[in-house]
Each structure stands twice: as structure tokens, then as C-alpha cells.
Amino acid sequence: MEETLSQILSEIKGMSTDINELRIDMNSMRTDVNTLRTDMTGIRSDVSGLHVGMSDMRTDINELKQGQARLEIGQARIQKNIIENIGTYTDRIIEHVDDKTEVLNKSVFNVEAEIERLGR
């Protein structure tokens, strides 16, 4: 009987040791779970920040696209104005040259007429 009690006591001590080890493991798991929760909170915060950053980037990209469209329209207008102005200035230069040529031709004609008159 004493031997049986001793064996039961030994088993109870073994179970007590196992229970203590389980408690230690449970506490360790609780610590790990709390660490995971903290990490998840940080990750959620980071993801939220990424969403805000992405939204800001989309806004910036849309503003850049609108600015580029305005620049392209302005560039097209400038090119059109340059072509029109080159045409206008070319026409004026041609008119000026034609006027000078006409004056020169009249002067040459008058000189030739005077030479012809003097030669008679």
C-alpha cells in the first residue's frame, strides 16, 4: 500500500511538473501572441500609410498629366504662331525686296533713258 501511495505521489509530482511546464509554455505563447498583435498593429499602420501615399501619388500623377496636356496645347499654339510669323515676315521681306527692285529698275530705266537721250 505504501508503495502504491508512493507511486501515486510520484505520478502527481510528475503531473505537477508537466502542468508547470504547460503554464510556462502558455505564458510564452501569450507573450508571442501579444508580440504578434503589436506587430500586426504596426503592419496595419504601415499599410494605411501606404494607402495614403498611393492616393497622394495618384493625385500628383493626375496633376502632372493635366500639366503636360496644358504644355502640349501651349507648345502647339507656339509652333502655329511661329509658322504664321515666319510666313508674315517672309512676305514682308519679299515685298521690301520687290519695292527696292522696282525703285532700282526705275532708276536704271531713267539713267538708260538719259544715256539714250544724250547719245542722240
C-alpha positions in Angstrom: 0.0 0.0 0.0 2.7 2.3 0.9 4.4 1.5 -2.4 1.2 2.4 -4.2 0.9 5.7 -2.4 4.5 6.4 -3.2 3.9 5.6 -6.8 0.7 7.9 -6.9 2.7 10.7 -5.2 5.4 10.3 -7.8 2.9 10.5 -10.6 1.2 13.5 -9.0 4.7 15.3 -8.8 5.3 14.4 -12.4 1.9 15.8 -13.4 2.6 18.9 -11.3 5.9 19.4 -13.2 4.1 18.9 -16.5 1.4 21.4 -15.5 4.1 23.9 -14.5 5.8 23.4 -17.9 2.5 23.9 -19.6 2.0 27.1 -17.7 5.4 28.3 -18.8 4.7 27.4 -22.4 1.3 29.1 -22.2 2.9 32.2 -20.8 5.4 32.1 -23.6 2.6 31.6 -26.2 0.7 34.6 -24.7 3.8 36.7 -25.0 4.3 35.6 -28.6 0.6 36.3 -29.4 0.9 39.8 -27.8 4.1 40.4 -29.8 2.2 39.3 -33.0 -0.7 41.6 -32.1 1.7 44.5 -31.7 3.4 43.6 -35.0 0.1 43.4 -36.8 -0.9 46.8 -35.4 2.3 48.2 -36.8 1.8 46.4 -40.2 -1.8 47.8 -40.4 -0.5 51.3 -39.6 2.2 50.9 -42.3 -0.4 49.6 -44.9 -2.6 52.5 -44.0 0.3 54.9 -44.6 1.0 53.2 -47.9 -2.6 53.7 -49.0 -2.4 57.4 -48.1 0.9 57.6 -50.0 -0.6 55.8 -53.0 -3.5 58.2 -53.0 -1.2 61.2 -52.9 0.9 59.7 -55.7 -2.2 59.2 -57.8 -3.2 62.8 -57.2 0.3 64.0 -58.2 0.3 61.9 -61.3 -3.1 63.3 -62.4 -1.9 66.8 -61.8 1.3 66.0 -63.8 -0.9 64.6 -66.7 -3.1 67.8 -66.7 0.0 70.0 -66.7 1.5 68.0 -69.5 -1.7 68.4 -71.5 -1.6 72.2 -71.0 2.0 72.3 -72.0 1.3 70.3 -75.2 -1.5 72.7 -76.1 0.7 75.7 -75.4 3.5 74.2 -77.5 1.1 73.6 -80.4 0.0 77.2 -80.2 3.6 78.5 -80.1 4.5 76.3 -83.1 1.5 77.6 -85.0 2.3 81.2 -84.2 6.0 80.7 -85.2 5.0 79.3 -88.6 2.5 82.1 -89.1 5.0 84.8 -88.1 7.7 83.3 -90.3 5.2 83.4 -93.2 4.3 87.0 -92.5 7.9 88.1 -92.2 8.9 86.3 -95.4 6.1 88.1 -97.2 7.2 91.4 -95.8 10.8 90.7 -96.8 9.7 89.8 -100.3 7.6 93.0 -100.6 10.5 95.0 -99.4 12.9 93.4 -101.9 10.3 93.9 -104.6 9.9 97.6 -103.7 13.7 98.1 -103.7 14.0 96.2 -107.0 11.2 98.4 -108.5 12.9 101.6 -107.4 16.3 100.3 -108.7 14.7 99.4 -112.0 13.1 102.8 -112.3 16.5 104.4 -111.6 18.2 102.2 -114.1 15.5 103.0 -116.7 15.9 106.7 -116.0 19.7 106.5 -116.4 19.3 104.4 -119.6 16.8 106.9 -120.9 19.1 109.8 -120.1 22.0 108.0 -121.8 19.9 107.3 -124.8 18.8 110.9 -125.0 22.3 112.1 -124.7 23.5 109.7 -127.3 21.1 111.1 -129.9 
